[in-house]
Amino acid sequence: MGRVTDLASFAALLAPEGQTLLAALRDYDPARELAVASRLRRDHPAELVTAALGQARLRQRAVAKFGAEDAYRMYFTPNGVEQSTRASVGAYRAARMKALGVGSVADLCSGIGGDAIALARAGISVLAVDRDPLTAGAVRANAAALGLSDLIEVRCADVTEIDTSPYDAVFVDPARRGGRGRIFDPEAYSPPLSWAVEAARKAPRAALKVAPGIPHEAVPAEAEAEWISDGGDVKEAVLWFGTEPGARRATLLPSGATLAGRGLPDPEVRPVGRYLYEPDGAVIRAHLVAEVAEELDGGLIDGTIAYVTSDALVPTPYAAAYEITDELPFNLKKLKALLREREVGTLTVKKRGSAVEPEEIRRKVKPKGPNAATVLLTRVAGAPTMLIGHPVRPDGGR
């Protein structure tokens, strides 16, 4: 579908008839789309019905990122849903901007406006810039739908032509997906990371959203690098300018717990103790496993594996704890026999440093019984190993 047709269809969705259709499709079942489309086309133009169904599908997908209350009022493009910031992450970043004294932000590559919305809700005025007319239209519609038009100015333009000098800070979220999927080379971002860094250097403060897999050597010396996870899943890394040059940080949502790097040496390798700790992915990406190990008075089970072991159960927000009952060389027959003996029917399989897939383990051992267990496939001092145990809370409960 061409851009002109897209823009016309989008405009039609904002008109009263389009709004009526969107309201009617809020809770529709996509499995019945053909029947729903046929019924609606008896009373509405076919193109409008197609556009409304497409938007309804996007809204349903967006609920996971924005929550139902916002998602069903907002407008999306397919790329916008895929690439937009999760609301919880955007709110955290906006709150940090506010705490830094930022009152206005040039949001370059704004997408459908997820970050602009979070910034505006923090009381920050935003210039949202995107070069795609349809996407810019979605930002404008979202600002209006959420009552934020007074704080969000939308401009359809090339971000490289924007004068950011009137703003307290710059936020850049380069496109990291292309026709073939995710882009891993920061210089292949659109715009390239090098351009975003130069834009950041010209501003009093700046935040650049990048993929969490960014190599540490690609982080500019004057930037603070922060890796953010939400619910245990690493969502992004942010390069902050105008904060703490060279700092490394892991932030875990929804708690907001933040671990700062202290430049510690790698932890020592020691035998597996009573407890095994699995650091959060943001901690691992930020190379802060040593900081967690120090907090736990622990060591590594292997010099190349991010599992920390300790004989003490220490409360920490930065790692999940498991009580280990068995340590066995990797052997599926022994594992199957042990699980059968203990009547384990609910088996959680985790791995780190093992080529074996969890589904393969479950398929081959065929767990049966009323009990539960966790098996961690890993390496201990270089040897393929199975660690059997169960998750525990910091208070000692399961």
Order of alpha helices (4+ residues) and beta strands (2+ residues): alpha-alpha-alpha-alpha-alpha-alpha-alpha-beta-alpha-beta-alpha-beta-beta-beta-beta-alpha-beta-beta-beta-beta-beta-beta-alpha-alpha-beta-beta-beta-alpha-beta-alpha-beta-beta
